[in-house]
Amino acid sequence: LKAATPSGETSSERTPPVSFAAMAPLPPEAAEDDPGVLEVAAAPAAHGADPRDGDPAKVLRLPGNASCFDCDAACAGDAWVSLNHGTVICLSCAGLHRSLGVHVSFVRSLNLDALKPAEFKALLLGGNERFRTFLEDPAHNVMRHVWLALPPEVRYHTPAADLYRRRLEAEVKGSGELPTELRRVVPPPKPAAPAPAALSAPGAASPAWTSDAAASRCELCKADFGLLCRRHHCRRCGRCVCAGCSPPDSMRPIPELGYHKPCRQCKVCVPPAARIIAGLEAVVA
């Protein structure tokens, strides 16, 4: 039976017959002629999100991403990410990750930096919960309490962390076969600890300075460095400190280290002179 329409046409005349051949995949040359086909075909299915749509909220909605992977602190308001691991970390732990080197942990701000599509894809393929599940797998047996007990420079130089980085990189690149073998990772040598001020002697080696990249805030008062809070180095111990933690009263020459004129030192190495509180002069006298 053919249903008539108000215009006098039948439904069979208005609706062409369905051809199942039209549902078959299009050949490559047909896809090139239709850019809409390429756009749909290129959209990845990682967590149901398109990496070209760099929405930070999609990353924060992944399991475990509302808190820092390394210290469990809530960091959704100022989230930073380790692209090598696809994890979300806090600002404090981001400074520690920078000291590991970009080949181990490349740190970016989720809200302030413009992430590339490949970087956003790594975050969608990763996630804090996925990395934690990988570590706690019986094949790797790195439990959460063990991970937190290890120093950061040791955590990310373990064979399990190295394997996860290589697997995530292969997934982002679309490699067919993911690496499975664990390999030994040699951590970088620890910098020599500077000699205490009281033990300094003529001919002593210069202290190991904290690099600018490894110190995003003062190592004493923890104030964030910025336009109004400049970083300085203590000439005796090498700490990266702010001006408040290296006051002019602490400037002294260090002839044993080659500084014959007063130079900047932190208030731990050279405590400033005690000051009398106003109103207590008579008591002290």
Phi, psi and omega per residue, in radians:
L1 nan 2.489 3.124
K2 -1.986 2.140 -3.129
A3 -1.422 2.286 -3.141
A4 -1.498 2.535 3.111
T5 -1.849 2.886 3.129
P6 -0.993 -0.512 -3.136
S7 -1.406 -0.069 3.136
G8 1.659 -0.102 3.141
E9 -1.554 2.607 3.090
T10 -1.531 2.787 -3.140
S11 -1.087 -0.582 3.140
S12 -1.217 -0.475 3.116
E13 -1.340 -0.575 -3.114
R14 -1.427 -0.612 -3.075
T15 -1.871 1.995 3.131
P16 -1.205 2.688 3.123
P17 -1.111 2.513 -3.127
V18 -1.337 2.282 3.094
S19 -1.898 2.132 3.139
F20 -1.203 -0.319 3.091
A21 -1.154 -0.435 3.130
A22 -1.250 -0.308 3.130
M23 -1.505 -0.121 -3.131
A24 -1.263 2.705 3.136
P25 -1.052 2.457 3.128
L26 -1.321 2.566 3.063
P27 -1.189 2.794 -3.093
P28 -0.989 -0.666 -3.102
E29 -1.176 -0.524 3.092
A30 -1.254 -0.622 3.116
A31 -1.159 -0.591 3.134
E32 -1.178 -0.556 -3.133
D33 -1.307 -0.355 -3.095
D34 -2.057 1.712 -3.107
P35 -1.082 -0.418 3.111
G36 -1.148 -0.556 3.109
V37 -1.173 -0.739 3.138
L38 -1.117 -0.668 -3.118
E39 -1.116 -0.717 3.131
V40 -1.243 -0.694 -3.114
A41 -1.185 -0.508 -3.082
A42 -1.491 -0.175 -3.093
A43 -1.260 2.089 -3.134
P44 -1.321 2.850 -3.105
A45 -1.902 0.318 -3.110
A46 -1.180 1.974 3.133
H47 0.971 0.371 3.098
G48 1.241 0.387 -3.104
A49 -2.220 2.644 3.116
D50 -1.661 2.142 -3.111
P51 -1.118 -0.267 3.090
R52 -1.326 -0.275 3.096
D53 -1.688 1.518 -3.017
G54 -1.336 1.178 3.139
D55 -1.645 1.968 -3.131
P56 -1.045 -0.482 -3.116
A57 -1.092 -0.539 3.123
K58 -1.172 -0.601 3.103
V59 -1.236 -0.747 -3.097
L60 -1.214 -0.367 3.134
R61 -1.398 -0.184 3.106
L62 -1.186 2.636 -3.095
P63 -0.992 2.247 3.076
G64 1.462 -0.089 -3.039
N65 -1.468 -0.013 3.109
A66 -1.379 -0.231 3.140
S67 -2.278 2.822 -3.096
C68 -1.174 2.384 -3.120
F69 -1.188 -0.528 -3.019
D70 -1.613 -0.474 -3.090
C71 -2.302 0.020 3.106
D72 1.129 0.252 3.103
A73 -1.335 2.505 3.091
A74 -1.165 2.211 -3.037
C75 -2.436 0.304 -3.107
A76 -1.103 -0.524 -3.122
G77 -1.266 -0.526 3.110
D78 -2.431 1.242 -3.021
A79 -1.488 2.388 2.990
W80 -2.053 2.800 -3.056
V81 -2.346 2.593 2.967
S82 -1.811 1.881 -3.035
L83 -1.190 -0.523 -3.139
N84 -1.167 -0.440 -3.112
H85 -1.996 -0.154 -3.112
G86 1.137 0.558 -3.062
T87 -1.981 2.775 3.084
V88 -1.800 2.306 -3.116
I89 -2.324 2.919 3.132
C90 -1.561 3.032 -3.112
L91 -1.114 -0.696 -3.129
S92 -1.102 -0.801 3.141
C93 -1.261 -0.398 3.090
A94 -1.105 -0.624 3.080
G95 -1.123 -0.641 3.091
L96 -1.196 -0.652 3.136
H97 -1.144 -0.618 3.131
R98 -1.083 -0.591 -3.131
S99 -1.226 -0.252 3.139
L100 -1.393 -0.322 -3.085
G101 1.699 2.582 -3.083
V102 -1.195 -0.361 3.102
H103 -1.260 -0.332 3.092
V104 -1.768 -0.807 -3.118
S105 -2.577 1.924 3.090
F106 -1.655 1.983 -2.984
V107 -1.737 2.367 3.058
R108 -2.428 2.729 3.046
S109 -1.494 2.265 -3.100
L110 -1.208 -0.522 -3.070
N111 -1.771 -0.497 -3.033
L112 -1.689 -0.526 -3.099
D113 -1.652 2.561 3.075
A114 -1.535 1.861 -3.081
L115 -1.399 2.472 3.073
K116 -1.317 2.778 3.134
P117 -0.973 -0.701 3.132
A118 -1.155 -0.624 3.126
E119 -1.221 -0.720 3.107
F120 -1.164 -0.601 3.096
K121 -1.126 -0.667 3.099
A122 -1.085 -0.648 3.129
L123 -1.223 -0.620 3.132
L124 -1.298 -0.587 3.105
L125 -1.328 -0.461 -3.115
G126 -1.597 -2.194 -3.077
G127 2.001 2.602 -3.103
N128 -1.075 -0.760 -3.086
E129 -1.174 -0.634 -3.135
R130 -1.187 -0.725 3.102
F131 -1.127 -0.714 3.137
R132 -1.137 -0.737 3.110
T133 -1.093 -0.669 3.118
F134 -1.108 -0.764 -3.122
L135 -1.155 -0.674 -3.078
E136 -1.456 -0.029 3.080
D137 -1.033 2.457 -3.131
P138 -0.968 -0.435 3.126
A139 -1.210 -0.406 -3.126
H140 -2.008 -0.623 2.957
N141 1.005 0.795 3.041
V142 -1.893 1.614 -3.101
M143 -1.210 2.809 -3.066
R144 -1.059 -0.769 -3.114
H145 -1.168 -0.527 3.081
V146 -1.237 -0.734 3.133
W147 -1.053 -0.785 -3.121
L148 -1.223 -0.431 -3.141
A149 -1.369 -0.323 -3.126
L150 -1.435 2.507 3.020
P151 -1.099 2.635 -3.101
P152 -0.968 -0.676 -3.116
E153 -1.205 -0.331 3.090
V154 -1.590 -0.677 -3.118
R155 -0.928 -0.886 -2.982
Y156 -1.530 0.077 3.003
H157 -1.930 0.265 3.049
T158 -1.379 2.671 3.117
P159 -1.023 -0.602 -3.132
A160 -1.157 -0.764 3.122
A161 -1.142 -0.672 3.113
D162 -1.119 -0.721 3.125
L163 -1.138 -0.698 3.135
Y164 -1.111 -0.719 3.106
R165 -1.056 -0.758 -3.119
R166 -1.197 -0.638 3.121
R167 -1.197 -0.737 3.132
L168 -1.147 -0.689 3.102
E169 -1.088 -0.703 3.114
A170 -1.158 -0.642 3.115
E171 -1.157 -0.716 3.142
V172 -1.121 -0.683 -3.139
K173 -1.358 -0.189 -3.138
G174 1.391 0.451 3.121
S175 -1.187 2.459 -3.089
G176 -1.213 -0.730 -3.075
E177 -1.923 2.210 -3.135
L178 -1.581 2.504 3.103
P179 -1.111 2.535 -3.117
T180 -2.225 -0.244 -3.034
E181 -1.524 2.418 3.033
L182 -1.461 2.498 3.116
R183 -2.335 2.685 -3.110
R184 -1.309 2.331 3.140
V185 -2.027 2.206 -3.128
V186 -1.641 2.032 3.122
P187 -1.215 2.705 3.127
P188 -1.166 2.653 3.126
P189 -1.146 2.527 3.132
K190 -1.287 2.424 3.093
P191 -1.171 2.539 3.139
A192 -1.145 2.333 -3.140
A193 -1.215 2.359 3.128
P194 -1.174 2.571 3.140
A195 -1.235 2.459 3.095
P196 -1.037 2.735 -3.089
A197 -1.061 -0.648 -3.084
A198 -1.234 -0.366 -3.091
L199 -1.754 0.041 -3.126
S200 -1.124 2.464 -3.107
A201 -2.432 2.756 3.091
P202 -0.986 2.406 -3.125
G203 1.477 0.054 -3.127
A204 -1.206 2.604 -3.133
A205 -1.218 2.630 3.114
S206 -1.157 2.549 -3.128
P207 -1.178 2.725 3.073
A208 -1.426 1.986 -3.092
W209 -1.355 2.493 3.001
T210 -1.287 2.214 -3.107
S211 -1.208 2.679 3.131
D212 -1.062 -0.652 -3.116
A213 -1.187 -0.446 -3.098
A214 -1.580 -0.058 -3.099
A215 -2.257 1.716 3.079
S216 -1.531 -0.143 3.104
R217 -2.626 2.894 -3.089
C218 -1.052 2.354 -3.110
E219 -1.335 -0.128 3.124
L220 -1.857 -1.021 -3.086
C221 -1.661 -0.095 3.089
K222 1.173 0.336 3.074
A223 -1.290 2.386 -3.120
D224 -1.233 2.329 3.083
F225 -1.310 2.545 -3.140
G226 -2.950 -2.781 -3.093
L227 -1.120 -0.642 -3.108
L228 -1.712 -0.087 3.126
C229 -2.271 1.644 -3.060
R230 -1.471 2.676 3.118
R231 -1.623 2.513 3.088
H232 -2.368 2.833 3.111
H233 -2.046 2.318 3.020
C234 -1.256 2.186 -3.090
R235 -1.234 -0.244 -3.104
R236 -1.675 -0.815 -3.067
C237 -1.840 -0.324 3.120
G238 1.544 0.074 3.125
R239 -1.131 2.612 3.022
C240 -1.673 1.945 -2.992
V241 -2.282 2.893 3.089
C242 -1.556 3.061 -3.119
A243 -1.153 -0.583 3.129
G244 -1.159 -0.507 3.130
C245 -1.622 0.032 3.026
S246 -2.380 1.158 -3.035
P247 -1.208 2.854 3.108
P248 -1.035 -0.509 3.136
D249 -1.123 -0.346 -3.118
S250 -1.625 0.061 3.132
M251 -1.340 2.124 -3.139
R252 -2.480 2.660 2.992
P253 -1.261 2.627 3.073
I254 -2.223 1.406 -3.059
P255 -1.092 -0.552 -3.126
E256 -1.181 -0.336 3.094
L257 -1.869 0.124 3.085
G258 1.627 0.092 3.106
Y259 -1.749 1.755 -3.090
H260 -1.629 -0.117 3.036
K261 -1.961 2.738 3.117
P262 -0.965 2.274 -3.111
C263 -2.277 2.875 -3.064
R264 -1.234 2.287 3.065
Q265 -2.432 2.663 -3.121
C266 -1.356 2.848 -3.083
K267 -1.324 -0.083 3.022
V268 -1.429 -0.745 3.120
C269 -1.277 -0.676 3.120
V270 -2.288 1.571 3.140
P271 -1.083 2.340 3.106
P272 -1.152 2.739 -3.120
A273 -1.112 2.501 3.134
A274 -1.179 2.458 3.129
R275 -1.945 2.489 -3.133
I276 -1.382 2.284 3.131
I277 -1.204 2.387 -3.124
A278 -1.013 2.297 -3.139
G279 1.723 -0.178 -3.133
L280 -1.917 0.203 -3.125
E281 -1.039 -0.735 -3.097
A282 -1.161 -0.616 3.140
V283 -1.159 -0.738 3.141
V284 -1.171 -0.704 3.128
A285 -1.121 nan nan
